[in-house]
Every structure is written in C-alpha cells, then in structure tokens.
C-alpha cells in the first residue's frame, strides 16, 4: 500500500500531466484590428512580427509537451492508429491510487455531540419469525450482482438466467460473465440439477427443518498481496510507461491507474454478506424460537483476519439487525501460524504449504493458459505498440506474456467487484472467458479439492466438529486442526438449532472433499488440454465469493422415498447438504442410500463421517515425508495423500 507522501506526489504528478486548454500551432488565428477614431495602433510590421512570434512560441510549447510525455488535450479519447504519430504513455500509467478514508483525525469528530442512543425509540414490538424455506411455493433466486455493471455486449446475456434443469449429458449452460470467474465470481443460485438432484433448497414434501449448520465464505475482496497478478501487471506497465503506447481496445491503458487495495472486503463484498444474512433470516428465522425457549443466544464463529471478521459482522447485521448486543455471541479464532483453527487448517499443517504437494495445479494451469490465451495474446499485442520518444527513437514496447493476459482477466473480476465496472472485461470473448473459468477449475481441483493430496486432511478438523455437534458429544481427543481452547461449554454449544461458521474458499473445498461428496468428482481428473463436456466440478459453482453450504437437519416420514433398494433406519431425522441453493447427492458417503432428494438418514451420515475420521491420519498427511509425482502420473479423486508405508521389520 502506498504511503501518504507517495500518494500526494502521485496526485501532483498526475495534475501536472493532465493539462488542458492549450492551443496547437494549427489553431493560431490572425485577428483583423479595427480602426478607431484615433487611427491605427499597429503597423503591418508589428502584426507580422507578432504572428511569427506566436507560431514560434506554439512550436516550442509543443516540443515541451512531448518532452514532458504529455498527450495533446484532444487525445483524451481514442487514439487513432493512422495519420497520427505514436505518443508516449504518461509516466503515471499503472501507478497505484489510494484514497484513505476515514481521515485519521477528522476536525469535526465530536462523539459526545452525536450519541448513538438518545432514548425515545418509539414502539418496538416484533412479529413472528419468517420461515420462507417452509412456507413459500418457490425459493428466491440469487442472480449474482445487482450492483455491478457488465460490458454492453454482454449485458443481455446476464438476464437470461435459466431456472430450468441442468442434467448431465445435456446442453452446456448459457454464458454469463459473472459466473465465469471461478472463485472470483459473486455467489449465485446454481441451476436445478447442477449437482445431480433435481430440486431446490426447500425440503422435500412432508419434511420439516429442525436445525441448520451454515458454512460460508467471506465476501468479495481485493487481491491478496502486492505480488498478486493484477498488482504485478500494473507495476510492470508503470515502470515501462515510456516504452509503449496502447491503441484500439487497449487505449484506456494510456491513462489507467491501479485502484485496488489488498485483502480486505470491497463495498460489494460487505453487501454480499449483509444480504446473505437477510436471506438466511428469511429462510430459517423460525429456528431462533429454540433459543428463546432455552433462554440462550446463538454462537457463531469466524477468524481474526480482517475480511473474515468483517464478513461475520456484516452477516450478523443482516441476520439480526442493528444493534447486535445481546442477540448472539461471536467467536474470533486467531488465524496465524502456530494456532490451531479448523477454519484455517493450513496454519498448522506444513504439507499444506509444501511445494509439490499443495501446488499441483501449476503445470496444468500453465499448459491450459498457453492454449486458450494464444489468440487473444496476439490480438492484444498488436494493439500495444512501441512508443516514439521525443528524439524520434522508438521505445522497446511491452511484450505480453500468458501471465500478463491472464492478469488482465483477473483485473476484470477484481475491478468489477471493487469499483463496479472494469474496462478489462471488454477485451475478451465468451470463449476466452470460458477458458479463464476452466483455469480456475484446474487451480482449485488440484490444489484444494478432490485432486489435491492435502485436501481431505485439511477438512478433517471441521468434520470432527460437525460430528461433535450432530451427536451432542464433545471431541475427546484433539488430534487435528481443532482448538481445545474453544471447545468448552460456553463457546462450543452442542444442542443449538443453528450454527454459522465463516471461512475461506479453499477450506470450503477441503471440507466438501473430506465429506466424500463423490458426485462432485464423478467426471474425474481435469485435463489440461481441453474443457470436458458437462464437468462435475466447477469452482464458480462451489467456491465463489460468499459461497454458502447449508447442512439441513430434517424430520421426515420414516417411509420417505430414498431408493427402491433402501432398507435404512427408520430414524426420522435426515441430513441434506445444499450448496448455493443446489442439493448434493450423499450416496458417496457410505452407507448413505441413493435418494432423489439428496437425503441421508442422520445415523448413516454419521457412520460415514466417523469412518473418514478413523481413516485420516493428521500426523502423516500434514507432517509426513511423502511425495507425489507432478502431473497426471499420479492422481487422486478423493483428495487423499499417498498411503503410509508399513513399518520396517527389524
């Protein structure tokens, strides 16, 4: 982040460069001087001398403008490639703009004069709690981002949201830019059937909701760190501004500056979590009646990282309304190295940060980028020309790499969720956006989900905690990422009807993998040379900004249809997992039966999760000295590390 002094210097430099109202030599005019009653005041010699002097001064001014690398005032629009000399990109191009608000010491800060509570609130009776998930004939559809703006050429496609079914083997989905950014997409209601269950989030007929465990990601944020792709691209453009000129669709780069912060929520990200809180209150507000009956309040969890804490608070404001005092308790778990945290398990799992184990996506993404970006890289390179310097020498230009073009696609997503609109979005075709979306699938499949050898192990802690809550039994041995400090009756309730946990997208994918939701991986490992038709794993479906996973506890009739061969327990309590409004089949969890509703009897679900806990070795998975070959020579579709070798015989 820029210091204040740097920001002030940058603003001053920009103001000095963006001059206006200067006259070019060709605009000079000779004005006829009218005779007055006193006779002529200037001779012909005076007029000719003035004209020559004016032309000379304009010529000198033009040279000075070029030396200052400043474009003529009439070039604020598009720069024509023909009949016009190339110009230098201004030196401020790509520099970082920062607007620090609020000011550190505002002169009009008088908290005593502006109390937040003056009494006299008026009448405050409440009404009945909503139960939209049970009472409405259909459920609301989250389309993504009402506050964000699409490029004009793609605007109509956004409103073609299909609520109809999507079945394996059917036509691919209609294009939607906001759903083509992988984990950078705003969350949306996935089309019915996306995961294999032809239903919405509402429970099957005859079932009632008795509890919900909600797991959600933080809202839209800025890029993570100054070394991110967008930040690196901007600094490289800035450092070489004297060497290139942007034309055509890239003309906007000639006065573009980098306006993104780092890691914290954007205004849109705050809105996402507030809206998610409102949505969940409308659906499940009736569960709060259980807390009133027990004379208690819910306990929600998040981490200490700024965007995690802010996401949790914005969710709570949407769910409970202001003020929050007395309505719930917020657990803040430290997210830092050396602190056990099931919602940030990588901090205590060394193999989760080990080269060759945690970053297997590298060669896949690199190969795919070289294929899908080939044409667009050539197209954009033709519009990024060498500059012509004041001495007539040609600049060295700016050679685009696959990474540069990829960063421009990232810039589109980040600028849109931060600023509301991005010119970078206009640079790419639908096919190129599909390619970008698939690159995100490769990244998360091999680094965080079913294709990663460290995915299941990182999801283990949350699985242990989920079992603890569902069985109303405390964890006896903390042998993973769980933190015993927080597992006491005050901060770890076991009989609540509602739980809410906030985490990161990689952890959501770790947990979905550890749950053994095999239908999300049924089309197998992802290839690097093409996009497989109707793939079962999409990062934008599973891990967008503000993604949410609802574990619904349902009381259903004992004879509810599961499958013709089902002879499961008559226990009326079932569990159902709903990801972004799409139910997921659970029959990959043994011994859960096949169900057209995505149901599994609770005791069968628990049996399957307990088996996962027994089969998963935190010590070996996180600290073991194991290796796996890069690329397709070694694959997993269960997020499992290689087996531990048997002990050597003495």
C-alpha positions, -999 to +999 in steps of 0.1 A: +000+000+000+013+035-009+023+058+019+006+092+022+037+110+009+038+088-022+001+093-028+005+131-026+034+131-051+015+109-074-016+132-074+006+162-080+024+145-109-010+135-124-023+170-122+008+184-139+005+159-167-032+162-174-031+198-187-058+212-209-069+242-229-036+245-248-036+258-283-019+239-311+000+258-339-026+250-365-052+267-343-035+301-345-056+328-359-048+363-374-073+389-360-082+419-380-077+451-360-105+476-364-096+513-368-107+536-341-113+573-342-077+577-330-063+559-361-043+527-365-024+515-334-002+488-351+018+488-383+019+459-407+054+452-394+040+448-358+014+424-370+038+402-390+062+401-360+035+391-336+023+363-359+058+349-363+064+351-325+031+333-318+039+305-342+074+301-327+060+300-291+034+274-300+061+253-317+083+255-285+053+246-263+046+215-285+082+204-280+080+209-243+047+189-241+064+159-259+094+162-236+071+160-206+055+129-221+021+146-221-005+138-248-022+168-265-055+177-249-076+164-278-062+129-273-082+121-242-104+099-263-094+070-286-060+074-303-062+068-340-036+044-353-035+061-388-024+096-397-012+103-362+022+098-347+026+074-318+029+090-283+044+080-250+022+066-223+022+090-194+045+080-166+017+078-141+002+048-160-001+018-138+007+036-107-013+029-076-040+052-064-051+051-028-079+071-011-075+068+026-109+071+043-117+079+071-091+105+078-070+096+109-080+127+129-111+145+114-115+180+126-152+176+131-151+145+153-172+152+184-186+119+196-202+135+226-224+157+203-235+127+182-247+100+206-260+068+190-287+064+216-309+092+229-337+072+242-373+076+229-371+047+204-409+046+199-428+013+198-407-018+192-429-049+191-416-077+169-436-100+147-434-137+141-402-152+127-401-159+090-399-195+076-395-189+039-378-223+033-410-240+045-439-216+036-431-203+001-442-221-031-407-214-045-374-200-033-357-168-042-331-170-069-297-153-063-287-140-097-253-127-086-247-089-086-274-062-090-249-035-081-222-045-107-222-034-144-214-057-173-199-047-207-227-036-231-220-065-254-226-090-225-254-072-207-283-091-222-268-125-215-268-118-178-306-116-177-310-150-195-309-169-162-323-203-167-341-217-137-347-250-157-330-282-150-294-289-159-287-326-163-255-345-171-253-350-209-275-320-216-265-288-234-239-267-217-251-237-198-257-203-213-228-179-210-228-154-180-197-133-174-203-130-136-203-168-134-171-172-154-146-160-129-141-192-108-136-183-071-138-146-080-175-149-091-202-134-069-222-163-054-254-173-073-281-199-071-268-228-092-294-241-118-315-270-106-298-303-112-263-288-112-251-313-087-274-342-096-305-335-075-335-321-095-347-299-066-342-265-050-331-258-014-366-263+000-371-296+019-390-325+003-427-326+009-435-339+043-402-329+058-396-301+083-364-283+092-353-288+128-317-274+125-292-258+102-254-257+102-243-229+078-207-227+064-200-197+043-171-179+026-162-142+031-175-116+006-157-101-024-122-088-016-093-071-031-063-092-044-043-109-018-009-091-015+013-068-036+027-098-055-007-108-070-011-110-108-030-076-111-006-057-089+024-071-107+010-062-141+002-027-130+038-022-117+053-035-148+032-013-170+041+017-148+078+010-149+079+008-187+054+035-195+079+054-216+083+024-239+048+017-252+016+032-265-018+015-262-042+016-292-075+001-302-093-017-274-063-011-251-064+027-255-078+031-220-044+019-206-029+053-217-044+069-186-052+039-164-041+036-128-043+008-104-070+014-078-072-019-059-063-024-023-052-057-006-072-085+010-100-065+028-136-066+017-148-043-010-181-024-006-198-050-027-183-077-005-198-062+026-232-060+008-229-097-001-226-108+035-253-085+047-277-098+020-267-134+029-276-127+065-310-113+055-316-143+032-308-168+059-330-150+084-359-151+060-354-188+054-345-200+089-356-173+113-381-196+130-351-216+144-345-187+168-376-198+187-355-227+201-330-202+216-358-182+232-372-214+247-337-223+261-330-187+272-298-186+252-284-169+221-265-184+191-228-187+189-212-180+155-176-185+145-151-167+123-113-159+122-093-129+133-083-119+097-099-085+088-121-097+059-132-127+079-142-106+110-159-080+087-178-107+068-191-122+101-202-089+114-220-079+081-237-113+081-249-108+116-262-073+108-282-088+080-294-117+101-301-100+134-303-063+126-287-034+144-278-033+173-262-067+178-257-066+215-275-094+233-286-112+202-256-136+196-220-143+205-192-141+180-161-164+184-130-149+169-104-176+164-068-165+157-057-171+121-019-172+122+009-197+122+010-219+152-027-215+162-050-245+158-080-234+138-104-258+119-115-229+097-079-221+087-062-255+090-032-247+068-016-227+096-008-259+115-003-283+085+032-279+070+024-301+040-005-277+031+022-252+021+048-276+006+059-274-030+048-304-050+021-313-025+000-281-021+006-266-056+000-295-080-021-273-103+009-254-116+018-274-147-019-280-156-028-243-154+003-233-173-004-257-202-040-246-204-031-209-204-008-214-233-037-229-253-067-207-246-047-174-244-027-179-277-051-159-299-060-132-275-024-126-266-016-120-303-046-098-307-038-076-277-001-075-286-009-059-319-026-030-300+003-024-277+029-006-298+064+008-292+063+044-283+080+072-303+102+092-280+109+130-283+142+123-300+125+101-326+138+069-312+114+040-309+106+026-275+112-010-267+074-017-263+058-041-239+059-078-247+028-096-234+031-130-218+004-155-210+006-143-174+001-107-183-031-115-203-043-138-175-038-110-151-059-087-173-088-113-169-082-113-131-082-075-132-117-075-148-131-096-120-113-077-092-121-042-106-157-051-111-163-063-075-143-034-062-152-005-084-184-017-100-171-018-136-139-027-155-127-018-190-107-050-189-139-071-192-144-057-227-111-072-240-122-109-241-147-131-260-171-156-244-148-184-254-119-168-237-139-162-205-149-199-205-111-206-208-104-184-177-132-201-158-118-235-165-083-224-155-098-217-120-113-252-120-078-267-127-063-245-100-087-255-072-092-291-083-055-299-080-047-275-051-077-275-027-102-302-037-106-337-050-073-337-070-052-324-041-033-348-018-037-323+011-074-315+007-090-342+028-066-338+057-073-301+060-111-308+061-107-333+089-110-308+118-143-295+106-157-330+101-148-338+137-166-307+149-196-314+127-199-349+142-195-334+177-224-310+172-246-336+155-240-362+182-241-336+211-208-351+223-176-331+229-144-340+210-124-364+233-090-361+215-079-330+196-056-346+171-061-323+141-067-286+135-093-283+162-086-260+191-093-273+226-093-238+240-126-230+222-142-264+230-158-256+263-195-254+270-197-216+269-180-213+234-189-247+220-226-253+224-238-288+215-276-285+214-282-254+193-306-254+163-284-230+143-247-228+138-228-203+115-192-206+106-172-183+083-141-194+064-122-192+031-130-208-002-101-233+000-114-245+033-149-249+019-134-271-008-113-290+017-145-298+037-166-308+007-138-332-003-135-347+032-172-352+034-168-376+004-193-358-019-182-380-048-207-368-074-188-335-075-158-355-087-175-381-108-162-368-142-127-375-129-094-356-130-095-325-151-074-325-183-051-296-192-056-296-230-094-292-233-126-284-213-145-316-207-182-315-216-206-312-186-178-314-160-190-321-125-165-298-108-168-260-112-151-236-088-176-209-096-205-232-085-187-243-053-164-216-041-175-181-053-174-150-031-199-156-003-205-192-012-226-209+014-232-246+024-263-254+043-264-286+063-302-291+068-314-313+096-348-326+085-375-345+103-391-367+076-416-395+075-400-429+082-412-442+048-399-412+027-387-425-006-349-429-007-345-456-033-362-489-042-334-509-026-332-488+006-338-505+039-322-479+061-330-469+096-365-457+105-349-427+122-370-397+111-340-373+112-322-369+079-294-346+067-292-328+034-264-307+021-273-277-001-245-257-018-255-223-032-292-234-033-283-268-050-288-300-031-259-325-035-263-363-036-249-380-005-248-417-016-210-414-020-209-414+018-212-450+030-237-462+040-260-433+027-285-447+002-294-432-031-321-405-027-338-384-054-339-356-027-303-358-016-313-372+018-294-394+041-305-408+075-285-389+101-271-421+117-259-433+084-243-400+076-226-400+110-213-435+105-197-425+072-181-394+087-167-413+117-151-438+093-135-408+075-121-396+108-107-431+116-091-434+082-075-400+081-041-396+097-034-359+105+002-366+115+011-384+083-009-362+060+004-329+074+039-338+087+047-370+067+078-370+044+058-383+014+060-371-022+038-374-053+049-370-090+039-339-108+012-340-135-011-370-145+015-396-135-002-395-101-039-387-095-064-388-067-102-381-069-107-382-032-083-356-020-062-382-003-025-383+004-005-414-006-007-443+019+017-445+048+042-473+042+042-502+067+069-500+094+101-517+085+107-551+100+137-555+123 
